[in-house]
Amino acid sequence: EPARPQPLEPVHRRPPALGGLPGDGILVCSPIKTAVPAASRKQGSRKQVSCSRSRLPGWAQATGHALWAASGMSSRGLQGPASAHRHWPNFSSWNQVLGPVPQLLHPLTTQRRVRRVRPQSKIAEGRPNDSDRAGSVAAAAVTRPTTAGSMFSNVDDGEAHMHRLLRENRHNLPNPDLDEEPLEPGSPGQAEVAQPNSSPAQGCPVYVMLPLDTVWVVERDAGSSASVLNKECSLDVALSILKHAGVEGVMVDVWWGIAECAGPGMYDFSAYKRLLDKAQRVGLRVQAVMSFHAAGFNVGDTCKIPLPKWVRDIGDNNPDIYYTDKNGHRNKECLSLGCDTTPLLGGRTPVEVYRDFVDHFCDQFQHQFGTVLTEITIGLGPAGELRFPSYPEGDGRWRFPGVGEFQCYDKYMLEDLKRTADAAGHPEWGLSGPHDAGNYNSNMWESGFFKSQGGSWSSAYGDFFLSWYTGLLVQHADRILTAAHQVLTKTGRPRVFRVLKEATDGHAIYTFQSSCKLGIKLAGVHWWFKSMAHAAELTAGYYNTRDRNGYEPVMKVLQKTNARLSFTCVEMRDCEHAPEGRCSPQALLQQVSECAEMYGVALTGENALQRYDEYAFERIAESAFGHSARAGSLEQITFLRMGDLMFDNWDAFSRFLNRMHKR
């Protein structure tokens, strides 16, 4: 075995601490300057960076790579070699081929992780081995694949070998389980470590939506209130049954009207903490939906949960904070996107209120990122979906398959429409919405705006209005998702490896992402899809016609913020709907699936209606695996909904779970 190179004296400049990564979480791998014996020193080597090897984690010492954080890294100083290891993140190895490469970042300001010590003989098998002194964060040896038991100690050879392997295997990087054992929460100086989310090798993971009223508010003495778990004993039994049946996890609504009902900035997530702890004990994962809307406005809602009272008080004095139709009806299910940037909620804008809510939720549960809490879905409109409330079925104003109505008549949206029309040189276009768009229950051919031949939607005015209308929706998604992405990726949040890039100067750039995914919901507005105008989609805010793909702008925002998309109506077939509605849920899912693939957006699916017939289950399987939609296009299925009806049809649901696992 060649002689191990001797380190130089430590440099006086302190490397940055890695308590967390800012921004996009980029680490740059650069060579280390070490004292290599003259006999093994190569000519023409690249310019090297001086750094003390004693201050680097074991995998960096072995491969000759130093981690330098991108600008904006936490500036905590290091107090000598012993404390240097305390602040470095703990990495685990990728696989036997690549050797030790960073896999997981976790904030180490409050914890350290313990690795099982493996015998020296494991080095010959290509497995990592702890070789650093006590207190080292992670130590590992790079093995030479062709020579069992040998270990690279020449820095230049190890660096060249490492980069060659990374280039050859960059597209086939696995995501293995970590080789560390997380300590139990509550231990001194310890916290549970997030691990990568792993899906079944075959099949599609299934999550189940919990009842809307899983968390409820009870009144206490002296007028105070507290959030509690509803029917807690029954919930314990149900979670255990779901786990034993093969369910991957559950989805729960985190209601704005419950968690922040006491007042602005006064959060109560105690009941949700109990729920996540219960899920962790039985081995289920949790997808939390930040529900910034009210319950009780949609078909299937079994309870009423209003917006926070302090928000409703503001709405009583300023009803234009709600979506408004052309008849002046205010929809109090959620706030209008027209006031996104107006500081009308106690000095904060709605976007700032949403951001603070998500931030406090993450502060409470970041120790469960990746292991228990796998996704935070941001509610962006009615029913938590990114759309306008154009078809309010809950209050009886709309009946299927009506075209719906445009929701642009609050003062904030009308002011924006007027400014946009003036800028376009047509001030007459900014007075109101289309006058010939019919009403909620009109058929497509009954309105001058949506008819296929000569409809106003295809005119210059129609293109202007629809571009403005859908543009506001996309901007709304961009504002809130950007704020949520910054919250999930701020310094101190747990991270996992995302992608490896190579710079032109030979440096390797490792990009990390939050270990908890970010997601949104998109409505499956499938009626009138077979018409030219796609009327129902237009009123909902999707400028999608026979000649225009209206989902691309949404995909661009999701790509930018690295968010997943959950799409509804995966259980529906075209033949199940009357021909006069021009419905095509299958073609709509196909279009959204192909668009998501084009922009690299992960796609998951939900059923819009609670069905337990074999036709619905077979269609869900087709959507996830193959025939009508792109094969393997759905990363996850979320089933609507846990309750008495599910357990009454348990045999059928169990067969469905087996089918999803075995495909």
Secondary structure, 3 states (H helix, E strand, C coil): CCCCCECCCCCCCCCCCCCCCCCCCEEEEEEEECECCHHHCCCCCCCCEECCHHHCCHHHHHHCEEEEECCCCCCCCCCHHHHHHHHCCCCCCCECCCECCCCEECCCCCCCCEECCCCHHHHHHCCCCCCCCCCCCCCCCCECCCCCCCECCCHHHHHHHHHHHHHHHHHHCCCCCCCEECCCCCCCCCCCCCCCCCCCCCCCCEEEECCCCCEEEEECHHHCEEEEECCHHHHHHHHHHHHHHCCCEEEEEEEHHHHCCCCCCCCCCHHHHHHHHHHHHHCCEEEEEEECCCECCCCCCCCCECCCHHHHHHHHHCHHHEEECCCCCEEEEEECHHHCCCCCECCECHHHHHHHHHHHHHHHHHHHECCCEEEEEECCCHHHECCCCCCCCCCCCCCCCCCCCCCCCCHHHHHHHHHHHHHCCCHHHHCCCCCCCCCCCCCHHHCCCCCCCCCHHHCHHHHHHHHHHHHHHHHHHHHHHHHHHHHHCCCCCCEEEEEEEECCCCCEEEEEEECCEEEEEECCCCCCCCCCCCHHHHHHCCCCECCECCCHHHHHHHHHHCEEEEECCCCCCHHHCCHHHCCCHHHHHHHHHHHHHHCCCCEEEECCCCCCCHHHHHHHHHHHHCCCCCCCCEEEEEECCCCHHHHHCHHHHHHHHHHHHHC
